[in-house]
Amino acid sequence: MSANLNVHWRRPVTDRLDLAVDGWAAYVGPSRLTFDGEGRHRMGDYATARLTMALETTAWRAEAFVTNPLNTEANTFAFGYPFRLPEALTTTPLQPRTIGLRVSVTPFCG
């Protein structure tokens, strides 16, 4: 089972400047990589999110964001090279909590 929730909110600050807040949360249910009865190769069963707050005009956007705000640790995909599965279990972790700033410009805007 998987589930997603997306939220978007926007309000004008001035005639030419908007405040935008975006957020999403996702849950990926548990699963197994193989069909064996041992259940050794598990993945999923995690939740993560991203929050963004931005100021924007038609010409530019400046935003602050945080991805994986709770710093969730999980295996997103349980192997890297499937032919070595019995001898070497590898994991693909979630991106750790990331906080950042982004500025983008729209060239040639009217």
Secondary structure by P-SEA (a helix, b strand, c coil): cbbbbbbbbbbbccccbbbbbbbbbbbbccccccccccccccccccccbbbbbbcccccccccccccccccccccccccccccccccbbbbbbccccccbbbbbbbcccc
